[in-house]
Amino acid sequence: QVQLQESGPDLVKPSQTLSLTCTVSGGSITTSYYYWSWIRQPPGKGLEWMGAIGYDGTTYYRPSLKSHTSISRDTSKNRFSLQLSSVTPEDTAVYYCACRKQKELVFPLGPPGRYEYAYWGQGTQVTVSS
């Protein structure tokens, strides 16, 4: 089955760029109708959908984060990445990559539901601090 694994630094300084990678196994990121999302959860808060890249390479972003967010993919390595620029301490969160399979989706997506995403990474804690 599909497995996802986040990787990247656990500490980023304010104003720098946070870069994370999600490595996918057990399935191809180019398989039709699979959408690959980045989701985060700040301390004491709910899950926040940040953006996604579709099976065809199209990207989608949370409007409030669009100017600072970039999602890309490397199909040869079956992985996709997140870059969040100009980070602040408010960007401290557990970051997840997750997969949602659905023939039709309307973006931007809302707060992730418990069963909306078939596969999740374990999450990685990222702290933004000087």
Residue pairs with C-beta under 8 A, 6 or more apart in sequence:
1 26
1 27
1 119
2 24
2 25
2 26
2 27
2 99
2 118
2 119
3 24
3 25
3 26
3 119
4 22
4 23
4 24
4 97
4 98
4 99
4 119
4 120
4 121
5 22
5 23
5 25
5 121
5 122
6 20
6 21
6 22
6 95
6 96
6 97
6 121
6 122
6 123
6 124
7 20
7 21
7 22
7 23
7 124
8 18
8 19
8 20
8 21
8 95
8 124
8 126
9 18
9 19
9 126
10 124
10 125
10 126
10 127
11 126
11 127
11 128
11 129
12 18
12 87
12 91
12 126
12 127
12 128
13 128
13 129
13 130
14 87
14 88
14 89
14 128
14 129
14 130
15 86
15 87
16 87
17 83
17 84
17 85
17 86
17 87
18 82
18 83
18 84
18 85
18 87
18 91
18 126
18 128
19 81
19 82
19 83
19 84
20 38
20 81
20 82
20 95
20 97
20 124
20 126
21 79
21 80
21 81
21 82
22 36
22 38
22 79
22 80
22 81
22 82
22 97
22 121
23 77
23 78
23 79
24 36
24 78
24 79
24 80
24 99
25 78
27 34
27 99
28 34
28 75
28 78
29 36
29 53
29 55
29 73
29 75
29 78
29 79
29 80
30 55
30 56
30 75
31 55
32 55
33 55
33 101
33 102
33 103
34 54
34 55
34 99
34 100
34 101
35 52
35 53
35 54
35 55
35 99
35 100
35 101
35 102
35 105
36 52
36 53
36 54
36 73
36 80
36 97
36 98
36 99
37 49
37 50
37 51
37 52
37 97
37 98
37 99
37 100
37 109
37 112
37 117
38 49
38 50
38 51
38 52
38 71
38 82
38 95
38 96
38 97
38 98
39 47
39 48
39 49
39 50
39 95
39 96
39 97
39 98
39 112
39 117
40 47
40 48
40 50
40 93
40 94
40 95
40 96
41 47
41 48
41 93
41 94
41 96
41 123
42 48
42 90
42 92
42 93
43 92
43 93
46 111
47 96
47 111
47 112
48 62
48 93
48 111
49 62
49 108
49 109
49 110
49 111
49 112
50 61
50 62
50 65
50 69
50 82
50 84
51 59
51 60
51 61
51 62
51 65
51 66
51 69
51 71
51 82
52 59
52 60
52 71
52 100
52 107
52 109
53 59
53 60
53 71
53 72
53 73
53 80
54 60
57 73
59 70
59 71
59 72
60 107
60 108
60 109
61 69
61 71
61 108
62 69
62 108
63 108
65 84
68 84
68 85
68 86
68 87
69 82
69 83
69 84
69 85
70 82
70 83
70 85
71 80
71 81
71 82
71 83
72 80
72 81
72 83
73 79
73 80
73 81
74 80
74 81
80 97
82 95
82 97
84 91
87 128
88 128
89 128
89 129
90 128
91 126
91 128
92 126
92 127
92 128
92 129
93 125
93 126
94 123
94 124
94 125
94 126
95 123
95 124
95 125
95 126
96 120
96 121
96 123
96 124
97 120
97 121
98 112
98 117
98 119
98 120
98 121
99 117
99 118
99 119
99 120
100 116
100 117
100 118
101 118
